[in-house]
Amino acid sequence: MRKIAKAVAALAVVSALALSGCGSGRTETPAASGSASAAGFAKDAVVGVALPQKTSENWVLAEGLFNDGLKAAGFTPSVQFANGGVTEQQNQISAMIEKGAKVLIVGAIDGGQLGTQLDAAKKAGITVIAYDRLLTNTQNVDYYVAFDNFKVGVLQGQALLQGLQARKGTKQKWNVELIAGSPDDSNAKVFFDGAMSVLKPKIDDGTLTVLSKQTSFEQVVTQGWKAENAQKRMDTVLSGFYQSAELDGILSPNDTLARAAMASVAAASKPLPVVTGQDSEVESVKSIIAGKQYSTIFKDTNKLVAQSIVMAQALQQGKTPEVNDTKSYNNGVKVVPSYLLPPVIVTKDNAATVYANDKTLGPLTKA
Ligand code: BGC
């Protein structure tokens, strides 16, 4: 079964590569002379992929897709997780540089803690691509490939409001609580800011009330994206502020934390609130189909990995990789040229359509 899934995933990457090569209507331009990529490099060069901890299914999926996709493209992949934390990831990146990698694709645990390694990468003439999470406070990141994270947050905020109207529309004022991701992941604040761009005006005009008054990012973060941390905080919030009041909705930044929040609500024997999510994890998609979790976000990992490999191929050929955004993602030092993919909001209403071609999720949507 596993082998079949892997083969299907590899095929998906290869066909996505083919598609992005001839379907975009745009072609890569030769790099300006003097830039790191002008000369190109050997077809079988080492491409290092540094992944963070396995905090959600998307990262696990990315590992296999990178291994298969990079091999299919002719490269020598070196793909590693850093389950032990930041120091392990720093060491892994140093080892990839030692191995002679020509491209580093980095999904950072903490995008601000890799400065020394990225300096070394730059000195070695390596092109650095930030994958999914931006690398912050460094000059030494060349490209960013990700789903538009701010847009993810906006979609989550909109889904929360839509869900409250759809499921709890007998009232027009609702109590909600907010959860954010891990503060060391640069995405967490961007998701939160995107959601708050939609929710803050509704808190300010009294449509939404946060009884705990925990509305700043720092107050609502979840260290390490760990389910138990979100669940513990929700337990405390529920017992402190919702003994007699009803909690109508929870902004959750991803599916793992959504399920943790719902577990907390169930343990407190409270009615089910509207809960948002992200990542289209199997358990959450089942929950959405069963009418429990309200929404998730579909970010097709096949596409994100394929886009990263397309960038590596352009560099190999001495071309400048295509980007589609040169203004949105400032890392504190510079705006990083980005290739952003569009995230898709999923509720019970559109799950069957969105996942129609997904081998794992599609069948879950059939009654
Ligand atoms: C990713 C999310 C994921 C989270 C925890 C974020 O950086 O963009 O998709 O849920 O990390 O793994």
Residues whose N, C-alpha, C, O or C-beta is under 5 A from the ligand:
A	BS01	BGC	T55 S56 D132 R133 D185 N187 W225 N254 Q278 D279
